[in-house]
């Protein structure tokens, strides 16, 4: 089994499995963040539960971090292998005729998303780690009230930061537009290409658009 995952096919399968995991996480993350648009109290309650639940904090969170790191490292490895293969067969093949622009440039959209994730960690995850694990404050309170909704709004006050988030989500949509169907093809579901194509396009539009709406909503309503 270990030999399989060291092979080119095995690497693509493992890459696809990590993609599935991250796509499910994106839906969960979007669902929770979207609550902040409709109810500050609900968002605070769910955020506090997720932020203090030991299963989430000590089991699921490490798995998520591993999944993110693994996906990007494997993506860069496969990109290097693909580039080397294209260099060998460049004289016989016209890459632009055999693949889409997005499929040939996943490395760049991936790099943009990685830069965004680092910013996102600096904005949200690092302060949360500092509050809970360094300061030892698991109450979730600030001045007697839950702090999560207020902290979320504060991050979207600066229009430059909001623009950066929106641009990052556009890159995410481009990445998902190819990555969604590619992941299913890697695990042998290429026969469902047409149906997956429609579903993939919907996912690649709805998920990034949802995050953009959240960012713009809090930017426009942070003083209210």
LUMFI-999128 format. One record per residue (C-alpha): residue number from 1; residue in one letter; y, z, x. Coordinates in nm, 3 decimals. Each point is the difference from the previous one (the first is absolute). Example, Ala and Ser with C-alpha at 12.3 -4.5 7.8 and 13.67 -1.06 7.14 Angstrom:
  senu  nudo        v        w        u
     1     a   -0.450    0.780    1.230
     2     s    0.344   -0.066    0.137
% end
This chain:
  senu  nudo        v        w        u
     1     x    0.000    0.000    0.000
     2     x    0.241    0.082    0.282
     3     x   -0.070   -0.345    0.145
     4     x    0.102   -0.162   -0.327
     5     x    0.341    0.170   -0.007
     6     x    0.060   -0.109    0.360
     7     x   -0.052   -0.363   -0.096
     8     x    0.278   -0.227   -0.127
     9     x   -0.140    0.007   -0.355
    10     x   -0.045    0.376    0.016
    11     x    0.359    0.049    0.107
    12     x    0.121   -0.213   -0.291
    13     x   -0.213    0.201   -0.243
    14     x    0.130    0.332    0.135
    15     x    0.353   -0.139   -0.018
    16     x   -0.061   -0.097   -0.364
    17     x   -0.140    0.344   -0.086
    18     x    0.305    0.171    0.146
    19     x    0.218   -0.244   -0.196
    20     x   -0.173    0.095   -0.327
    21     x    0.055    0.367    0.077
    22     x    0.370   -0.052    0.074
    23     x    0.051   -0.217   -0.310
    24     x   -0.143    0.276   -0.219
    25     x    0.228    0.249    0.175
    26     x    0.302   -0.223   -0.065
    27     x   -0.074    0.004   -0.374
    28     x   -0.034    0.378    0.003
    29     x    0.318    0.041    0.205
    30     x    0.193   -0.236   -0.227
    31     x   -0.124    0.181   -0.313
    32     x    0.123    0.337    0.126
    33     x    0.333   -0.132    0.126
    34     x    0.060   -0.189   -0.325
    35     x   -0.011    0.336   -0.181
    36     x    0.330    0.082    0.170
    37     x    0.167   -0.279   -0.199
    38     x   -0.107    0.151   -0.333
    39     x   -0.016    0.376    0.059
    40     x    0.127    0.210    0.290
    41     x   -0.204    0.299   -0.120
    42     x   -0.323   -0.197   -0.020
    43     x    0.058   -0.150    0.344
    44     x    0.068    0.346    0.143
    45     x   -0.315    0.147   -0.153
    46     x   -0.229   -0.281    0.114
    47     x    0.159   -0.009    0.347
    48     x   -0.048    0.376    0.036
    49     x   -0.363   -0.027   -0.105
    50     x   -0.066   -0.282    0.248
    51     x    0.196    0.177    0.272
    52     x   -0.183    0.331   -0.029
    53     x   -0.351   -0.104   -0.107
    54     x   -0.234    0.078    0.293
    55     x   -0.225   -0.300   -0.071
    56     x    0.297   -0.235    0.016
    57     x    0.159    0.165    0.301
    58     x   -0.303    0.067    0.219
    59     x   -0.245   -0.273   -0.105
    60     x    0.168   -0.296   -0.167
    61     x    0.318    0.001    0.210
    62     x   -0.182   -0.023    0.335
    63     x   -0.220   -0.275   -0.144
    64     x    0.311   -0.188   -0.113
    65     x    0.163    0.027    0.342
    66     x   -0.321   -0.117    0.166
    67     x   -0.020   -0.291   -0.246
    68     x    0.356   -0.111    0.075
    69     x   -0.046    0.021    0.378
    70     x   -0.341   -0.170   -0.015
    71     x    0.128   -0.283   -0.221
    72     x    0.288   -0.086    0.231
    73     x   -0.199    0.030    0.322
    74     x   -0.279   -0.215   -0.140
    75     x    0.256   -0.247   -0.130
    76     x    0.155   -0.043    0.344
    77     x   -0.344   -0.035    0.161
    78     x   -0.104   -0.271   -0.247
    79     x    0.334   -0.177    0.042
    80     x   -0.049   -0.016    0.377
    81     x   -0.353   -0.136   -0.047
    82     x    0.123   -0.258   -0.252
    83     x    0.282   -0.113    0.227
    84     x   -0.241   -0.042    0.290
    85     x   -0.232   -0.203   -0.223
    86     x    0.287   -0.219   -0.121
    87     x    0.111   -0.067    0.355
    88     x   -0.348   -0.128    0.083
    89     x   -0.027   -0.229   -0.301
    90     x    0.366   -0.098   -0.037
    91     x   -0.060   -0.361    0.105
    92     x   -0.259   -0.051   -0.273
    93     x    0.166    0.187   -0.287
    94     x    0.332    0.001   -0.176
    95     x    0.050    0.366   -0.089
    96     x    0.274   -0.065   -0.253
    97     x   -0.227   -0.237   -0.190
    98     x   -0.290    0.244   -0.016
    99     x    0.176    0.327   -0.080
   100     x    0.312    0.134   -0.165
   101     x    0.311    0.109    0.187
   102     x   -0.061    0.359   -0.109
   103     x   -0.359    0.005    0.124
   104     x    0.120   -0.117    0.343
   105     x    0.276    0.260    0.014
   106     x   -0.166    0.314   -0.135
   107     x    0.067    0.162    0.337
   108     x    0.377   -0.018   -0.057
   109     x   -0.003    0.132   -0.355
   110     x   -0.239    0.268    0.122
   111     x    0.238    0.094    0.282
   112     x    0.290    0.026   -0.247
   113     x   -0.208    0.222   -0.229
   114     x   -0.103    0.217    0.297
   115     x    0.368    0.048    0.091
   116     x    0.066    0.100   -0.361
   117     x   -0.289    0.248    0.000
   118     x    0.143    0.165    0.311
   119     x    0.338    0.029   -0.177
   120     x   -0.174    0.133   -0.311
   121     x   -0.179    0.264    0.207
   122     x    0.329    0.103    0.159
   123     x    0.164    0.020   -0.344
   124     x   -0.270    0.184   -0.193
   125     x   -0.318    0.094    0.186
   126     x    0.145    0.161    0.314
   127     x    0.243    0.224   -0.196
   128     x   -0.286    0.098   -0.231
   129     x   -0.222    0.090    0.295
   130     x    0.284    0.203    0.150
   131     x    0.065    0.187   -0.325
   132     x   -0.362    0.085   -0.079
   133     x   -0.177    0.031    0.333
   134     x    0.277    0.110    0.239
   135     x    0.228    0.200   -0.228
   136     x   -0.295    0.109   -0.214
   137     x    0.179   -0.066   -0.328
   138     x   -0.245   -0.128   -0.263
   139     x    0.211    0.105   -0.298
   140     x    0.154   -0.345   -0.051
   141     x    0.323    0.175   -0.097
   142     x    0.360   -0.034    0.108
   143     x    0.261    0.231   -0.155
   144     x   -0.257    0.107   -0.257
   145     x   -0.089   -0.353   -0.116
   146     x   -0.258   -0.256    0.104
   147     x    0.146   -0.210    0.281
   148     x   -0.204   -0.322   -0.026
   149     x    0.215   -0.199   -0.244
   150     x    0.324    0.096    0.174
   151     x   -0.142   -0.093    0.341
   152     x   -0.118   -0.335   -0.132
   153     x    0.344   -0.081   -0.136
   154     x    0.171    0.104    0.323
   155     x   -0.200   -0.258    0.196
   156     x    0.137   -0.283   -0.213
   157     x    0.371    0.083    0.018
   158     x    0.070   -0.218    0.307
   159     x    0.017   -0.369   -0.109
   160     x   -0.113   -0.120    0.344
   161     x   -0.313    0.211   -0.023
   162     x   -0.065   -0.122   -0.354
   163     x    0.040   -0.361    0.117
   164     x   -0.245    0.068    0.282
   165     x   -0.254    0.139   -0.246
   166     x    0.039   -0.297   -0.233
   167     x   -0.042   -0.250    0.285
   168     x   -0.310    0.187    0.116
   169     x   -0.150   -0.024   -0.349
   170     x    0.065   -0.375   -0.004
   171     x   -0.202   -0.023    0.322
   172     x   -0.266    0.216   -0.163
   173     x   -0.018   -0.247   -0.288
   174     x   -0.040   -0.292    0.239
   175     x   -0.269    0.190    0.189
   176     x   -0.187    0.086   -0.319
   177     x    0.028   -0.356   -0.134
   178     x   -0.244   -0.113    0.266
   179     x   -0.170    0.328    0.087
   180     x   -0.126    0.071   -0.353
   181     x   -0.217   -0.311   -0.035
   182     x   -0.085    0.001    0.372
   183     x   -0.148    0.349   -0.029
   184     x   -0.229   -0.104   -0.286
   185     x   -0.106   -0.315    0.184
   186     x   -0.091    0.209    0.305
   187     x   -0.250    0.200   -0.207
   188     x   -0.157   -0.311   -0.156
   189     x    0.192   -0.037   -0.326
   190     x    0.141   -0.345    0.080
   191     x   -0.167   -0.142   -0.315
   192     x    0.256    0.196   -0.205
   193     x    0.287   -0.163    0.188
   194     x    0.185   -0.135   -0.306
   195     x   -0.013    0.326   -0.196
   196     x    0.079    0.204    0.309
   197     x    0.290   -0.231    0.075
   198     x    0.167    0.080   -0.333
   199     x   -0.072    0.372    0.036
   200     x    0.116   -0.002    0.361
   201     x    0.331   -0.167   -0.086
   202     x    0.060    0.251   -0.279
   203     x   -0.077    0.291    0.231
   204     x    0.217   -0.143    0.280
   205     x    0.295   -0.027   -0.238
   206     x   -0.034    0.308   -0.222
   207     x   -0.064    0.263    0.269
   208     x    0.288   -0.090    0.238
   209     x    0.231   -0.063   -0.296
   210     x   -0.083    0.343   -0.138
   211     x    0.101    0.168    0.326
   212     x    0.320   -0.207    0.015
   213     x    0.090    0.107   -0.355
   214     x   -0.052    0.366    0.096
   215     x    0.223   -0.032    0.308
   216     x    0.277   -0.178   -0.192
   217     x   -0.022    0.241   -0.293
   218     x    0.053    0.306    0.217
   219     x    0.272   -0.169    0.201
   220     x    0.193   -0.085   -0.315
   221     x   -0.060    0.336   -0.169
   222     x    0.012    0.254    0.280
   223     x    0.332    0.146   -0.116
   224     x   -0.108    0.047   -0.360
% end
